[in-house]
Amino acid sequence: MTDDAGGTAALPQRGRKWAVWTFKYGILGLGAVIMILPFADMLIGALRTPAERLARPPVYWPAVPQWHNFVRAFTDLPMVAWLTNSVIVTGAITVVQLATSALAGFALAKYRFRGRDLILRFVLVAQIFPFFLFIIPMFFILRYWPFAGGNDWLGQGGTGLLDSYFALILPFAVSWYGVFLMRQFMMTVPDELLDAARIDGASEFGLFWRIALPLVRPGMVTLGLLVWIYHWNEVIWTMTVTRAAPELQTVTVGIQLLRSEFFDERNQSLQQAALAVSVLPVIVLFLCLQRFYVRGLSMGSLKG
């Protein structure tokens, strides 16, 4: 009798667990479908023929997938040059921002010096202002950079740094958000561990490089992914700088500038194929570093 009563009582509890499990994973599955749907639509659109695009009612699933559109993205468009520029610019910005953010974050988290709190407040306030406010002054600073691009010591006579990779990289060398994020991660490094290393004779840079940096590796990966994704898709500044230097155009800007040329629906499949190719490196990078990214997000509730 007791066993029957216990088994009967366990049934509602098991049912509630099943309902919670179904609801939880149902919501996650629905979110996954919503996130994947735009990419699937882009891929399917790249495989349609011009006739299927112009058909009324429209044909969604292609009868014969046009895989050669992906080949045309490399033969009809300078895709290799665009991808190369994107990798160079985005990779350089990511490396520089990781270096400046980690060093500044370590200093703000582990050293006490006059003006530290003021600098931290400035870092917090600076995040309010979008980069768009600084496009015009930054453009003129690079345009009149002395002894670059044919300029004299007064910054006259040439184009400065505009026709070079420096124009695409230097404005993003420091990220206020990155400094604040790395400062939060550096706060989790035990001070006792650093003091013990000092007693053993470690230098201050050794403390940063050999102790602090390995401990905040998930934070570095998280910041690196955020920086890479943002600047891989950055359009406004790159388009402004590369108007006079099309050989420096990145893949996102190149496809954006071709929108007017491919406005005809008969050519939109080629454009969508190029977009799919441009998204692929970001997806591969994210999948390779996903476990570090998840660990970094799980460390989001940090002291400080």
Buried (B, 14 or more C-beta within 10 A) or exposed (E): EEEEEEEEEEEEEEEEEEEEEEEEEEEEEEEEEEEEEEEEEBBBBBBBBBEBBEEEEEBEEBEEBBEEBBEBBBEEBBBEBBBEBBBBBBBBBBEBBBEBBBBBBBBBBBEEEEEEEEBBEEBEEBEEEEEEEEBEEBBEBBBBBEEBBEBEEEBEEBBBBBBBBBBBBBBBEBBBBBBBBBBBBBBBBEEEEBEEBEEEEBEBEBBBBEBBBEBBEBBBBBBBBBBBBBBBBBEEBBBBBBEEBEEBBBBBBBBBBBEEEBEEEEBBBBBBBBBBBBBEBBEEBEEEBEEBBEBBEEBEEEEE
